[in-house]
Amino acid sequence: MLDELVHKPVRKKAVYDRMLNEIRQAIRSGQLPPRSRILSEPELCERYCISRVSVRTALAKLEKDGLIVKKNGLGSFVCDPADPAFSPAQELNDVAINLTEMNFNVSWYYTKIYQAAAATAPQCRVKLSLVSEISAALLKPNHWKGLLALNTDENAELEAIARQGIEVILFNRISHHPDLASVYVDYYEESFRAVRSLRERGCRKIALITPNDGTSSSVARIGGYLKAVDRSFPEPELFCSLVQDRPDAEYTAVITEYLKSHRPDAVYIPFGAHFLPFAAAAHQLNIRIPEDMAVISFDDIGEMRNFCGFPFGYVKMPLAQMAEDAIRYLSEKIIRRNAVPVLKRRYPATLEFSN
């Protein structure tokens, strides 16, 4: 017996053990409920008669055990798994978004989406990173956990990425693939509603100013226009065809020539990027809007009323809400996988008019 006492190692109690055990017990018993603040370090030092180093060591153990969370400048709080702000620290999940710096310089559309997604990401423990292209060879599952694919139609590359175990959600594209989620506005129906509103106001010669590049977005918006005007294809005198991705000055010149030759009583512009060139053309020709010509454009271009000086209608999409929901979905899907159904959500747009 004496030999055992001599040779058996005896664990020495750490000076902070009492503090550690009491706080653990208080949290587990509910005496310290979720989100409640732990005493400050000086208060703990005084209460347990231990050094600040010992207090910090004990708090670090509690944090490692997922019982408390530290907030810089505020102190330590009891964790609440139901509240991301008070959840235990976890590794961030890397989510890619196919954007480049150039997109922000030329498009308010992408800027709005990214700002909303980036603001939501930290709340969902997501690290959002820009990628220049969508490629299964570049997006490897050992790093990337999710992909927010902007304005990209379903394709084999996206399916290959999903097969690698990366969660994918399409933004403003309809997905029919069982593993590809999507948040979208129905371009066809919203275009139909916009043009129908012009007809209900008595407009009959409704011109279409747009590229026809064959993308699903373009086909859907033009299709909605054709349904509203009861045509199978655009009438030549009511179709101002643009070439995609040209300078605004070139668009303005083309639209000016068109409006000189054809004076429609209304104009539908399916893409907001072509609205300012139209406004410049109308200004050059002294066209009074809406007295001489009514105008409706797709996309949330309400902010442009400060530049054009005339009232117009526009189809406003809930881009921020869509981006927030996409990030929240990816976060949940990455963590819970098959427990979360693949999201397919259509959002209504609103037809608004600037003053």
C-alpha positions as CSV (number, residue, x, y, z in Angstrom):
1,M,0.0,0.0,0.0
2,L,2.8,2.4,0.9
3,D,4.6,1.5,-2.3
4,E,1.4,2.4,-4.3
5,L,1.1,5.7,-2.6
6,V,4.8,6.5,-3.3
7,H,4.8,5.5,-7.0
8,K,1.2,6.2,-8.2
9,P,1.1,9.7,-9.8
10,V,-1.3,12.0,-8.1
11,R,-3.0,14.8,-10.2
12,K,-2.5,18.1,-8.7
13,K,-5.6,20.3,-8.8
14,A,-5.2,23.4,-11.0
15,V,-5.7,26.7,-9.2
16,Y,-8.6,27.5,-11.5
17,D,-10.4,24.1,-11.1
18,R,-13.0,25.5,-8.7
19,M,-13.9,28.3,-11.0
20,L,-14.0,25.9,-14.0
21,N,-16.3,23.4,-12.3
22,E,-18.6,26.0,-10.8
23,I,-19.2,27.8,-14.2
24,R,-19.6,24.4,-16.0
25,Q,-22.2,23.4,-13.4
26,A,-24.0,26.7,-13.6
27,I,-24.3,26.5,-17.4
28,R,-25.4,22.9,-17.5
29,S,-28.0,23.4,-14.7
30,G,-29.4,26.5,-16.4
31,Q,-28.4,28.8,-13.6
32,L,-26.4,30.6,-16.3
33,P,-28.8,30.6,-19.3
34,P,-27.8,30.9,-23.0
35,R,-26.4,34.4,-23.9
36,S,-25.9,35.4,-20.3
37,R,-22.7,37.2,-19.6
38,I,-19.9,35.6,-17.5
39,L,-18.2,37.8,-14.8
40,S,-15.4,39.9,-16.2
41,E,-11.8,38.7,-15.8
42,P,-11.0,41.1,-12.9
43,E,-14.2,40.0,-11.1
44,L,-13.3,36.3,-11.6
45,C,-9.8,37.0,-10.3
46,E,-11.3,38.6,-7.1
47,R,-14.0,36.0,-6.6
48,Y,-11.7,32.9,-6.9
49,C,-8.5,34.5,-5.6
50,I,-6.5,33.5,-8.7
51,S,-4.4,35.3,-11.2
52,R,-5.6,36.7,-14.5
53,V,-3.5,34.1,-16.3
54,S,-5.4,31.3,-14.5
55,V,-8.7,33.0,-15.3
56,R,-7.9,33.2,-19.0
57,T,-6.8,29.5,-19.0
58,A,-10.1,28.5,-17.5
59,L,-12.1,30.6,-19.9
60,A,-10.1,29.1,-22.9
61,K,-11.1,25.6,-21.7
62,L,-14.8,26.6,-21.4
63,E,-14.6,28.1,-24.9
64,K,-12.9,25.0,-26.3
65,D,-15.7,22.8,-24.8
66,G,-18.3,24.9,-26.6
67,L,-19.8,26.3,-23.4
68,I,-18.9,30.0,-23.8
69,V,-18.1,32.4,-26.6
70,K,-15.8,35.4,-26.3
71,K,-16.7,38.7,-27.9
72,N,-13.9,41.3,-28.2
73,G,-14.5,44.3,-26.0
74,L,-17.7,42.8,-24.5
75,G,-16.6,39.8,-22.5
76,S,-17.6,36.1,-22.4
77,F,-21.1,34.8,-22.9
78,V,-22.8,31.4,-22.5
79,C,-23.3,29.8,-25.9
80,D,-26.6,29.6,-27.6
81,P,-26.5,27.2,-30.6
82,A,-29.8,28.6,-31.9
83,D,-28.3,32.1,-32.3
84,P,-25.3,32.4,-34.7
85,A,-24.1,35.4,-32.8
86,F,-23.7,33.3,-29.7
87,S,-22.7,29.9,-31.2
88,P,-19.4,28.2,-30.6
89,A,-16.7,29.2,-33.0
90,Q,-16.7,26.9,-36.0
91,E,-14.7,26.7,-39.2
92,L,-16.1,28.8,-42.0
93,N,-17.4,27.0,-45.1
94,D,-15.9,28.3,-48.4
95,V,-18.5,29.2,-50.9
96,A,-17.6,30.4,-54.4
97,I,-19.5,33.1,-56.4
98,N,-18.6,33.6,-60.1
99,L,-17.8,37.3,-60.1
100,T,-14.8,39.4,-60.9
101,E,-13.9,42.9,-60.0
102,M,-14.8,44.0,-63.5
103,N,-18.4,42.9,-62.9
104,F,-18.7,45.5,-60.1
105,N,-17.4,48.2,-62.2
106,V,-19.9,47.7,-65.0
107,S,-23.0,46.3,-63.4
108,W,-25.2,47.5,-60.5
109,Y,-27.0,44.2,-60.8
110,Y,-24.0,42.1,-59.7
111,T,-23.1,44.7,-57.0
112,K,-26.5,44.4,-55.4
113,I,-26.3,40.6,-55.3
114,Y,-22.8,40.5,-54.0
115,Q,-23.4,43.1,-51.3
116,A,-26.4,41.2,-49.9
117,A,-24.6,37.8,-50.1
118,A,-21.5,39.1,-48.4
119,A,-23.5,40.7,-45.6
120,T,-25.3,37.5,-44.9
121,A,-22.3,35.2,-45.2
122,P,-20.7,35.8,-41.7
123,Q,-24.0,35.2,-40.0
124,C,-24.1,31.8,-41.7
125,R,-20.5,30.9,-41.1
126,V,-19.8,31.2,-44.8
127,K,-16.6,32.6,-46.4
128,L,-17.6,34.0,-49.7
129,S,-14.9,34.2,-52.4
130,L,-14.9,35.4,-56.0
131,V,-14.0,33.0,-58.8
132,S,-13.5,34.1,-62.4
133,E,-15.0,30.9,-63.9
134,I,-17.1,27.9,-63.1
135,S,-15.1,24.8,-63.6
136,A,-15.2,21.4,-61.9
137,A,-11.4,21.2,-62.4
138,L,-10.9,24.4,-60.4
139,L,-13.6,23.9,-57.7
140,K,-12.3,21.0,-55.7
141,P,-14.4,19.6,-52.8
142,N,-11.4,19.5,-50.5
143,H,-11.6,23.3,-50.3
144,W,-15.0,24.5,-51.7
145,K,-18.2,23.5,-50.0
146,G,-20.7,25.5,-52.1
147,L,-21.2,27.5,-55.3
148,L,-23.5,30.5,-55.9
149,A,-23.8,30.4,-59.8
150,L,-24.9,33.8,-61.1
151,N,-26.9,34.0,-64.3
152,T,-25.5,30.6,-65.5
153,D,-27.8,28.1,-67.3
154,E,-27.8,24.5,-66.3
155,N,-24.9,22.7,-67.9
156,A,-22.6,19.7,-67.6
157,E,-20.0,21.6,-65.7
158,L,-22.4,22.5,-62.9
159,E,-23.6,19.0,-62.8
160,A,-20.0,17.7,-62.5
161,I,-19.4,20.2,-59.6
162,A,-22.5,18.9,-57.8
163,R,-21.4,15.3,-58.3
164,Q,-18.2,16.2,-56.5
165,G,-20.2,16.9,-53.4
166,I,-20.2,20.7,-53.7
167,E,-23.6,22.3,-53.1
168,V,-24.8,24.4,-56.0
169,I,-27.5,27.0,-56.3
170,L,-28.3,28.9,-59.5
171,F,-29.2,32.5,-59.2
172,N,-32.0,33.8,-61.5
173,R,-32.0,30.7,-63.6
174,I,-34.6,27.9,-63.4
175,S,-33.1,24.5,-62.5
176,H,-34.7,21.2,-63.5
177,H,-31.8,19.1,-62.3
178,P,-32.6,17.3,-59.0
179,D,-29.3,18.3,-57.4
180,L,-29.1,21.9,-58.5
181,A,-31.0,24.4,-56.4
182,S,-32.3,27.7,-57.8
183,V,-33.7,31.0,-56.7
184,Y,-35.2,32.9,-59.6
185,V,-37.7,35.4,-61.0
186,D,-39.8,34.1,-63.9
187,Y,-38.5,36.4,-66.7
188,Y,-41.2,35.2,-69.1
189,E,-44.2,35.9,-66.9
190,E,-42.8,39.2,-65.5
191,S,-42.1,40.5,-69.0
192,F,-45.6,39.5,-70.1
193,R,-47.1,41.4,-67.1
194,A,-45.0,44.5,-67.9
195,V,-45.9,44.7,-71.6
196,R,-49.5,43.8,-70.8
197,S,-49.7,46.9,-68.5
198,L,-48.7,49.0,-71.5
199,R,-51.5,47.6,-73.6
200,E,-53.9,48.2,-70.8
201,R,-52.9,51.8,-70.9
202,G,-53.9,52.0,-74.6
203,C,-50.5,51.5,-76.2
204,R,-50.5,49.5,-79.4
205,K,-47.2,50.1,-81.1
206,I,-44.9,48.7,-78.4
207,A,-41.3,48.6,-79.6
208,L,-38.8,46.0,-78.3
209,I,-35.3,47.2,-77.7
210,T,-32.9,44.4,-76.9
211,P,-30.3,41.9,-78.1
212,N,-31.5,38.5,-79.2
213,D,-28.5,36.4,-78.2
214,G,-30.4,33.1,-77.7
215,T,-29.6,32.9,-73.9
216,S,-32.4,31.5,-71.7
217,S,-32.7,35.0,-70.1
218,S,-33.1,36.7,-73.4
219,V,-35.5,34.1,-74.9
220,A,-37.7,34.3,-71.8
221,R,-38.0,38.1,-71.7
222,I,-38.7,38.3,-75.4
223,G,-41.2,35.5,-75.1
224,G,-43.1,37.4,-72.5
225,Y,-43.2,40.4,-74.8
226,L,-44.5,38.3,-77.7
227,K,-47.2,36.8,-75.6
228,A,-48.4,40.2,-74.5
229,V,-48.5,41.6,-78.0
230,D,-50.0,38.3,-79.4
231,R,-47.2,37.7,-81.8
232,S,-45.1,34.7,-82.7
233,F,-42.0,36.8,-83.5
234,P,-41.2,40.6,-83.3
235,E,-42.5,42.8,-86.1
236,P,-39.6,44.3,-87.9
237,E,-40.8,47.9,-87.5
238,L,-41.2,47.3,-83.7
239,F,-37.9,45.6,-83.1
240,C,-34.7,47.5,-82.4
241,S,-32.1,44.8,-82.4
242,L,-28.9,45.4,-80.4
243,V,-25.6,43.6,-80.4
244,Q,-24.7,42.3,-77.0
245,D,-21.8,43.8,-75.0
246,R,-21.2,47.0,-77.0
247,P,-20.4,50.5,-75.6
248,D,-23.3,52.6,-74.5
249,A,-22.5,55.2,-77.1
250,E,-23.0,52.6,-79.8
251,Y,-26.3,51.6,-78.3
252,T,-27.4,55.2,-78.2
253,A,-26.6,55.7,-81.9
254,V,-28.5,52.6,-82.9
255,I,-31.6,53.5,-80.8
256,T,-31.5,57.1,-82.0
257,E,-31.7,55.9,-85.6
258,Y,-34.4,53.5,-84.8
259,L,-36.6,56.1,-83.0
260,K,-36.1,58.6,-85.9
261,S,-37.6,56.1,-88.3
262,H,-40.2,54.5,-86.1
263,R,-42.1,56.4,-83.5
264,P,-43.7,53.8,-81.3
265,D,-46.1,54.9,-78.7
266,A,-44.4,52.7,-76.1
267,V,-41.0,51.0,-75.6
268,Y,-40.2,47.8,-73.6
269,I,-36.5,47.4,-72.7
270,P,-35.9,43.8,-71.4
271,F,-32.5,44.5,-70.0
272,G,-31.8,47.5,-67.7
273,A,-28.3,47.9,-69.1
274,H,-29.9,49.4,-72.2
275,F,-32.1,51.9,-70.4
276,L,-29.6,54.8,-70.2
277,P,-28.7,54.6,-73.9
278,F,-32.4,54.8,-74.6
279,A,-32.7,57.8,-72.3
280,A,-29.9,59.5,-74.1
281,A,-31.5,58.8,-77.5
282,A,-34.9,60.1,-76.3
283,H,-33.2,63.3,-75.0
284,Q,-31.4,63.9,-78.3
285,L,-34.7,63.6,-80.2
286,N,-36.7,65.7,-77.7
287,I,-39.1,62.9,-77.1
288,R,-41.4,63.7,-74.2
289,I,-41.9,60.8,-71.9
290,P,-44.5,59.6,-71.1
291,E,-46.5,62.1,-73.2
292,D,-45.1,61.0,-76.5
293,M,-43.9,57.5,-75.5
294,A,-44.4,55.3,-72.5
295,V,-41.4,53.3,-71.2
296,I,-41.0,50.2,-69.1
297,S,-37.7,48.4,-68.5
298,F,-36.9,45.1,-66.8
299,D,-34.5,45.2,-63.8
300,D,-34.4,47.4,-60.7
301,I,-33.4,50.7,-62.3
302,G,-35.4,53.0,-60.1
303,E,-32.1,54.7,-59.1
304,M,-31.7,55.9,-62.7
305,R,-34.6,58.4,-62.3
306,N,-32.0,60.9,-61.1
307,F,-30.2,60.7,-64.4
308,C,-32.9,60.6,-67.0
309,G,-35.3,63.3,-65.9
310,F,-38.5,61.6,-66.9
311,P,-40.9,59.0,-65.3
312,F,-40.8,55.4,-66.4
313,G,-41.9,51.9,-65.3
314,Y,-39.5,49.1,-64.3
315,V,-39.7,45.5,-63.2
316,K,-38.1,45.3,-59.8
317,M,-36.6,42.0,-58.7
318,P,-36.0,41.2,-55.0
319,L,-32.3,40.6,-55.6
320,A,-31.1,41.2,-52.1
321,Q,-33.6,38.8,-50.6
322,M,-32.8,36.2,-53.2
323,A,-29.1,36.5,-52.4
324,E,-29.6,36.3,-48.7
325,D,-31.8,33.2,-49.1
326,A,-29.3,31.5,-51.4
327,I,-26.5,31.9,-48.8
328,R,-28.7,30.7,-46.0
329,Y,-29.7,27.7,-48.0
330,L,-26.1,26.8,-48.9
331,S,-25.0,27.1,-45.2
332,E,-27.8,24.8,-44.1
333,K,-27.2,22.3,-47.0
334,I,-23.5,22.1,-46.4
335,I,-24.0,21.3,-42.7
336,R,-27.1,19.1,-42.9
337,R,-26.8,17.7,-46.4
338,N,-29.7,15.3,-47.2
339,A,-31.7,16.6,-44.3
340,V,-32.3,19.8,-46.3
341,P,-34.4,19.5,-49.5
342,V,-33.0,21.0,-52.7
343,L,-34.4,24.5,-52.9
344,K,-36.4,25.6,-56.0
345,R,-37.9,29.0,-55.2
346,R,-39.6,31.5,-57.5
347,Y,-39.8,35.1,-56.4
348,P,-42.4,37.6,-57.5
349,A,-41.2,40.8,-59.1
350,T,-43.1,44.1,-58.8
351,L,-43.9,46.6,-61.5
352,E,-43.0,50.0,-60.2
353,F,-43.1,53.6,-61.6
354,S,-40.6,56.3,-60.9
355,N,-41.9,59.9,-60.2
